[in-house]
Amino acid sequence: MHYGIEGRVAIVSVGSRGIGRAIATALLRDGASVAIAARTQSHLDDAAAEIDVLAPGRVAAFAADMT
């Protein structure tokens, strides 16, 4: 699926697992750079390392509580 976001930055909350992680992966595949956020830094680090393989240097992970 193409979202027409190549070269843009997407912010994905709860990006370390589940649907958020799947969305971050899809956005990377479509050419966006992605900032993922979640509460647990270790989960973020694991997710960022795995999806960074798809687009090296285009993933940033930030611990944040958005409640």
QUIHUPE-V417048 format. One record per residue. N is the residue number from 1. RES is the residue in one letter. SS is DSSP state (hx for helix, st for strand, lp for the rest). Layout:
n:N res:RES ss:SS
n:N res:RES ss:SS
This chain:
n:1 res:M ss:lp
n:2 res:H ss:lp
n:3 res:Y ss:lp
n:4 res:G ss:lp
n:5 res:I ss:lp
n:6 res:E ss:lp
n:7 res:G ss:lp
n:8 res:R ss:lp
n:9 res:V ss:st
n:10 res:A ss:st
n:11 res:I ss:st
n:12 res:V ss:st
n:13 res:S ss:st
n:14 res:V ss:lp
n:15 res:G ss:lp
n:16 res:S ss:lp
n:17 res:R ss:lp
n:18 res:G ss:hx
n:19 res:I ss:hx
n:20 res:G ss:hx
n:21 res:R ss:hx
n:22 res:A ss:hx
n:23 res:I ss:hx
n:24 res:A ss:hx
n:25 res:T ss:hx
n:26 res:A ss:hx
n:27 res:L ss:hx
n:28 res:L ss:hx
n:29 res:R ss:hx
n:30 res:D ss:lp
n:31 res:G ss:lp
n:32 res:A ss:lp
n:33 res:S ss:st
n:34 res:V ss:st
n:35 res:A ss:st
n:36 res:I ss:st
n:37 res:A ss:st
n:38 res:A ss:st
n:39 res:R ss:lp
n:40 res:T ss:lp
n:41 res:Q ss:hx
n:42 res:S ss:hx
n:43 res:H ss:hx
n:44 res:L ss:hx
n:45 res:D ss:hx
n:46 res:D ss:hx
n:47 res:A ss:hx
n:48 res:A ss:hx
n:49 res:A ss:hx
n:50 res:E ss:hx
n:51 res:I ss:hx
n:52 res:D ss:lp
n:53 res:V ss:lp
n:54 res:L ss:lp
n:55 res:A ss:lp
n:56 res:P ss:lp
n:57 res:G ss:lp
n:58 res:R ss:lp
n:59 res:V ss:st
n:60 res:A ss:st
n:61 res:A ss:st
n:62 res:F ss:st
n:63 res:A ss:st
n:64 res:A ss:lp
n:65 res:D ss:lp
n:66 res:M ss:lp
n:67 res:T ss:lp
